[in-house]
Amino acid sequence: MEKLKIAGAWSGVLELELQVWTVSMLREEVAKRASCGPESINLIWSGKLLKDENLKLIELGIKNNGKVLATRVCSDQGKSLKEEFMAEEERSSRLARVKAAAIALSKRHAAGSLPVEDFNIELEDQSGQKVHLGSETDQRAVMMGLMLHANAKQMIKKENYKDALEVLSMGEEAFSLCNPKVIELVDNVPILQIDMVWCYFMLRDIRWLSEAGIRLAKAREGIERSHGKDASRVRVLQNGRYPELALHLRLELLEGVVSFHSGQFEKSKKVLTSAQAKYFQLQVPDEALSLLMSMGYKERNSKRALRMSNQQIDLAIDFLVEEKAKKEKKREEDIQRRNDIMEQKRYGMTPLRKAVDLQSLHMLVSIGFEKELAAEALQEMRMTLRRLWMT
């Protein structure tokens, strides 16, 4: 039998077997001697709160004549510790499900099987042109990164910054699997870096300060690579507009905060002054807003158009007209895409779970083959190629 010294809610010496007794047994014994329930006792050893109820005392490193501090908490606080532990388990499980779902969807879409109607993720560069991804691995990596980033943004809106940070880390890992030459064409990764630093800031954890500075430096480098220095390339591609002003404002605001807490006061003053100028530039005059709304445009769209056009009404109107045309074109493309999906479903999939290539199908039809026969031939051809590859 070994001896264990207890201090706090109950003081004394317990004789027990360290190889047999668990944290739960010790908690119950101390609670019994302190005339309270086990949920009201916290056990602290070597500065650590003992939470794992089934762990044996010897496995924790507690030795003969060791000293354990027992503190008494209110019943609600005792319950909250248990609830916190269970909530952490549920959180881990939920995050695992989010990652698994993103992986499954990215594999399904990139592998050429039938897509889901509401799942349509595409990358565009600063001129609005679609970025053509390379290999299937690149496609899967980018799609998984985009889905995880989108999920994290929803968590940020709900002020669930801790979980958002976990999902953003998953997204960053997914993007890292993509060919750098492909991902450098867009600004998704720099924006993800900025969102991660925003979570650090909202969690108010000073331990992230140095990493926040590194991430912001990477974000600035990535944005300048895709947007050009001072967004010069974006303004040329967007006919003089400045669509990413709010993004640059967020970047400079966070840079200013990190620089200030790092003792770089001159740099902090410089970037915060620049951020303030951009903030004022984003403010929309009531007169200009009222004029656009009187023309039938919604308030949100009018504000965005004025901000994009540096508050110039004529340019804002041009932007709204262009956006309406783009939405109409996108709507037509979505309708065509849904029709293509329905057509692919009608022909079914090969044993390899691949959908019929509609481009090849339409080419065969255009030279006189019947559509059903052509679809069957394409499916058979894919199977034949597969068998040849395997031999």
N, C-alpha and C positions, 0 to 999 in steps of 0.2 A: 504493500500500500504506500502511495506517495501522499505528500501533504501539499495543499494549495492554499495560499493566503488570499483571503477576500477582503476588500475594503470598499467603503462607500455605503450603499443602501443597507448592507448588512456587513458587519466586520467580524472576522473570525477565521478559523483554520478548518478546512475540510480534508478528511482522509478519503482518498479515492484511488482508482486505478486509471492512470492516464491513457493506457492502451485500450481501455474499455469505455470510459466516459466520453460522451459526445457533448457538443456545445448545447444541445437541447436539454440533456440531462443536467448539466451544470446550471443552466438558466432556471430550470424547474426547482432544483434544490435551493438555490439562492432565493428564489421567489417565495418558496415555502418558509424559509427561515426569516424572510423579511415581511411575511404576512401580506403578500400581494400576489397578483396573477403574473404568470410568466411573460405575458405581453407587455408588462410594465417595467421589465428589467432589461437594461442594456449592459452587455459585457464588453469590456475593453481590455485588450492585452497588447503590450508593446506599442501603444498608440494606435492600434487598429480595432475597429468595431467588429466583433465576431458575429457574422451573419449566417454562415453555412451551418444549419442546425445539425446536419448528419455527419459533420467532420469530427473525427476523434481529436481529443485535446493534444495527444502526442504528435499528431500529424501537423498541428499548428506550431510545433516547436516548444510548447509549454513543458517545463521540466519540474522536477521535484523542488518544492519550496518556492515555486514561481508565484508571482503576485498578479491578481486579476482585479480590475476595478469594476464594481457593479454600481450602475447609476439607475435611479428610478425615474421613469417618465410617466406622463399621464397615459391613460388607457388609449386615448385617441391617437397619441403620438406613436405608441407601440403598434397599433393597427396600421398607421400610415407607413411605418417601416416595411411591414409585410406587403402592403399594397404597392409601395414603391418598387419592391423587388419583383412582384408579379407584373407590374406595369413595364419594367425593364425587359422582362422575358417576352412579353407581348410585343413590345417595340422591336426587339431583335427579330422576332418571328415575322412581323409585318415588313420590316426592311428586307428580309430574305425573300419574301413573296414578291416585293416590288422588283427586285433584281432578277428573280427567276422569270417573272412575266416579261420584262424588257428583253431578256435573252431569248425567250421563246418567240416573241413577236419579231425580233430582228432576224432570227434564223429563218422563220417562215417567209418573211417578205423577201429576203436576199436570196433564198434558195430557189426562187422561181415557182413556188407553189401558189395556189390561189390566194390572193390578198384579201384582207378584211375590208369591207366597204368603207368603214370610217377610219381606216388606218392608212394615211397617205402622207409620208414625210419626205420632203425634198429640200435640197440645199440650193441656195441662190447666192451669187456673188453680189458685189455692191451695185452692179448695173442691172440687177434683176434677172440675169441669165442663170439657167440651171447649171449646177456644177455636176459634171459626170464623174461618178465615183469609179474607182478602178476595180480591183478584184472583189470577189464575194466577201472575203474577210474584211476589206475596207468598208463595204456596204453595211455589213453586220455591225462593225465597230461604231460607225457614224450613227446608224439608226438607234443602236442601244444608248449611245451617249446623248442623243437628242431627246429620246424618251425619258431617260433618267433626269436630264436637266429640266424638262417640262414638268415632271412630277415634283422636283425639288422647288420649282417656282411656286407651285400651288401650296406647298408646305410653308414657304416664306410668307405668302399672302395670309396664311392662317396663323402666322407668328410662331410656327413650330420650327424654330431655328436649329435645334439640336438634330432632329431627324433630317431636316433639309441638308445640313452639313454632311451627314452620312451619305445621303443619296448623291449629293454633288461629288463626293469623293469617288463613288462608284462611276459616275458619269465621266469624271476625269480619267479614271483607269480605262474606261471603254474607248475614249478618244485617243489615248496613248497607243492603242493597238492599231490605229489607222496610219496609213502612209502619210508622213509629215507634209509631203508636197501637195497632197490633196487637201488636208485640213488647214493649211496655211492660206488657202484661197478665201476662207470665210472667217468671221469673227466670233464664232460660237465658243471656242475654247477661252479666249480672253474674257468674254462676258461671264462664262462659268467661273473664272478666277475671281472676278469682281464680286459675283454673288457669294462666293465662299468667304471673302473678306468681310462682306456685309454681315454674314452670319456671325463671324468672329466679333464684329463690332456690337451687334445686338445681344450676344451672349455675355458681353462685358468681361471677357477672360483675358487678362493681361499676358498670359502665357503664350498667346497666339501672336503677340506683337511682332516678333522677328519674322515669323513665317508670313504674316500679313504683308510686310514690306517686300519680301521676295516674290509673293504672288502678284502684287500690284506692279512690280517691275516687269514681270513676265507679261502681264495683261497689257501694259503700255507698249511693250515691244511688239506683241501680237497685233494690237489695234493699229499701230503705225505701219506695220507690214501690210495689213489688208486694206487700211483706209488711206495710207499715205501720211506724210508728216503734216501735222495740223489739219488732217482730214482733207488734204488737197485733192487726192485721187477720187474720193467720194463726191466732192463738190463738182468735179468735172463730169463724172459719170451721171450725176443727178441734176445736170443742167444748172449748176450754181446753188442748189439747195443743200441744206445741212441736216440730213435726217438723223444723225447720231449725236446731236448736241447734248441731249439728256444723258447719254452714255458717258460722254466725256466729262460732264458735270459730276456724275457719280464717281468716276475714277479720280478726279482731282479732289473731290471732297474727302474721299477715303485716304488719298495720299497725304492730304493736309493733316488729318487726324493722326495718322501713323507717324509722320515726320515730327509733329508736335510732341507726342509721347516718347519719341526717340531722342529728343533734345535737339533736333534740327529746326530751330525756330525760324531761320531765314527762309529755308525751303518751304516750311509750312505756311508762312505768310504769303509767299509768292503763289503757291498753288491754290490756296484758299481765296486769294484775291481774284485769280483767274476763274475759279469756280463761282464766285459771287457775280462776276460779270456775265457768265453764261446763264446763271439763274435769272438775272434781270432780263437777259435776252429772250428767255423762254416765257416771260410774262406777256399775256395777250391783252391788248387794249380793248376796253369794253365797246368802243365805237366800231372797231373793225369786226369784232365778234358779232355784234348786233346786226351789222350789215349782211354778213354771210348767212346768219340764221334767218334773216328776213327774206333771203333768196331761196329758202327751203332746205338748207343744209343743217344737219344735226349739230348740237353744241360740241360734242366730242370731236367729230370730224373737222369742224371749223377751227377749233383750237389747234389740232394737229397740223392742219394745212397752213395756218398762220405761223406756227413755230417753224415748220419746214421751210417757209418762204421768207423768213426774217421779217415777219409782220407786213409784207407787201401784199395788198389785197388782190391785185391783178394776177400775181404769181400764185397766190393761194387758190384762186378760182381755177386757174389752169391745172393745178395739182389735183383739185377735187374732181375735175372732169377726167383727168387721166386715171385717177384711182377708180372711178366708176367704170371706165372702159376695161381696166384690168380685172375688176371683180366680175364683170360680165363674161370676159374671156375665161376666167378661172371657173366660173359656173358652167360654161359650155364644156370645158375640159373635164370637169367632174362628172357631168352627165355622160360624156363619151367614155370616161373611165368606168363608170357603173355599167354601161352597156357592154363594154369589153369583158368585164368580170362575169356578167350574166352569160355572155357567149362562151367564155372559157368554161364556166360551170356546166353548160349544156353539153360540151364535148367531153367533160370529165378530165381525169388525170391519168398519167401513165402509172404503171406499178412502182415507179420511182418517185411518185408523188409530185410530178412536175406537170405544170399546166401547158396547154398547147400554145406555141409561139404564134400570136395573132399576126405579126408582121409577115412571117413566112407563109401563114395560111392565106392571107389576103393576096400575096404575090402569086401563089398557085392558082387562086380563083381568077385573078386577072388574066391569066393565060389560058383559061378555059376549063379548068378542072372543077368538078362539083365540090362544094364546100365540105360536105360530110366525108366524102372519100379522101379529100385532101387532109382533113383533120386526122383521120384514121392512119393515113400514110405517115404523117409527121410523128404520131405517137409510136408507130412501129419502127420508124427510122431511129428514134431516140433509144429504143430498146436494143436495136441492132448494134448501134454504136457502143452502147454500154457493154454488150456481150463481147464485141471485138476488143474493147479496152481491157476486159477482164482476162482474155485469153493470151 
